Amino acid sequence: MDRFGSAWILACSALALHVADEASHDFLAWYNPIVRRIRHGLGGFPFPPTFTFWPWLIGLAIAVLLLLSITPPAFRHEAWVRPLAILLGLVNAGNGILHLVASAVAGRRVPGVLSAPFLLASGLWLLYTTAGWH
């Protein structure tokens, strides 16, 4: 089986699992107050964004489905998939690290940390297989 195509599917699946993990552990109740503190520290600058549950969940579900729809071109090693793979690998790895560090700092499991190791590993594997692209 093609390693890059498999890594692509795994990274997309890890992201889907992570979205489900966050949604089932009330991620936004943890995330939105942090964002409001950041915005206050930035003098009211409207970034990062806050979210409400259904638009957040539907948006992420659509993103995961769109990424999964790229699976056939990923298995064919189409050149335009490579930059997307690098981006997805960095997002997965970075998000996984962020959740693990946040849990360590908070001294408790933050929403999304249960799937964070899978997210991190899948992101690193996707980056590794993308680097070995032939």
PATIPA-895407 format. One line per 8 residues: number of its first residue (from 1); their letters; for each residue x, y, z negated of C-alpha. Coordinates in steps of 0.02 Angstrom, whole numbers, plus 50000, padded with zeros to 5 digits. Example, Ala and Ser with C-alpha at 12.3 -4.5 7.8 and 13.67 -1.06 7.14 Angstrom:
// PATIPA-895407
1) as) 50615 49775 49610  50684 49947 49643
//
This chain:
// PATIPA-895407
1) mdrfgsaw) 50000 50000 50000  50060 50176 50039  50135 50258 49884  50091 50436 49931  49909 50393 49971  49896 50296 49809  49972 50440 49711  49847 50558 49792
9) ilacsala) 49699 50450 49739  49770 50431 49564  49795 50619 49545  49617 50654 49603  49549 50519 49488  49650 50587 49341  49577 50758 49373  49401 50686 49378
17) lhvadeas) 49433 50594 49214  49502 50754 49138  49349 50854 49189  49238 50721 49109  49347 50723 48952  49335 50912 48937  49148 50915 48974  49110 50781 48845
25) hdflawyn) 49215 50864 48709  49146 51042 48723  49300 51116 48805  49220 51285 48839  49181 51312 48654  49369 51300 48625  49427 51388 48784  49313 51541 48796
33) pivrrirh) 49357 51614 48623  49542 51599 48666  49512 51689 48830  49419 51829 48741  49567 51853 48623  49686 51858 48772  49576 51985 48860  49570 52092 48703
41) glggfpfp) 49760 52086 48694  49767 52141 48876  49660 52294 48841  49502 52220 48914  49579 52162 49077  49454 52032 49145  49576 51886 49159  49580 51741 49125
49) ptftfwpw) 49399 51703 49167  49267 51639 49047  49141 51509 49102  48969 51441 49064  48947 51254 49064  48850 51210 49222  48938 51325 49345  49106 51269 49273
57) liglaiav) 49062 51084 49283  48984 51095 49457  49131 51195 49523  49256 51069 49458  49153 50923 49523  49150 51002 49696  49338 51032 49688  49370 50850 49642
65) llllsitp) 49256 50789 49783  49343 50902 49908  49513 50837 49851  49452 50657 49864  49390 50692 50041  49572 50726 50088  49619 50545 50047  49617 50480 50228
73) pafrheaw) 49735 50618 50290  49844 50587 50136  49863 50404 50186  49906 50461 50363  50039 50580 50292  49968 50728 50386  50084 50875 50362  49952 50997 50298
81) vrplaill) 49919 50884 50148  50095 50903 50078  50076 51081 50010  49909 51032 49933  49993 50881 49852  50128 50992 49778  49995 51110 49711  49888 50968 49641
89) glvnagng) 50040 50886 49563  50093 51048 49479  49916 51085 49418  49893 50910 49347  50064 50903 49264  50051 51081 49198  49875 51056 49133  49924 50893 49049
97) ilhlvasa) 50072 50977 48963  49964 51125 48912  49837 51012 48826  49971 50911 48737  50061 51067 48675  49896 51148 48623  49855 50994 48520  50026 50995 48438
105) vagrrvpg) 50011 51180 48396  49832 51164 48333  49874 51009 48232  49721 50920 48301  49653 50848 48461  49594 50989 48574  49462 50953 48706  49543 50869 48856
113) vlsapfll) 49694 50799 48765  49636 50618 48777  49655 50621 48967  49808 50737 48965  49940 50597 48971  49854 50521 49123  49843 50693 49203  50028 50726 49170
121) asglwlly) 50085 50556 49233  49979 50566 49391  50043 50741 49429  50224 50688 49408  50198 50534 49516  50116 50637 49652  50261 50761 49649  50385 50617 49654
129) ttagwh) 50302 50533 49803  50284 50701 49892  50470 50732 49871  50503 50565 49956  50387 50605 50101  50446 50528 50265
//
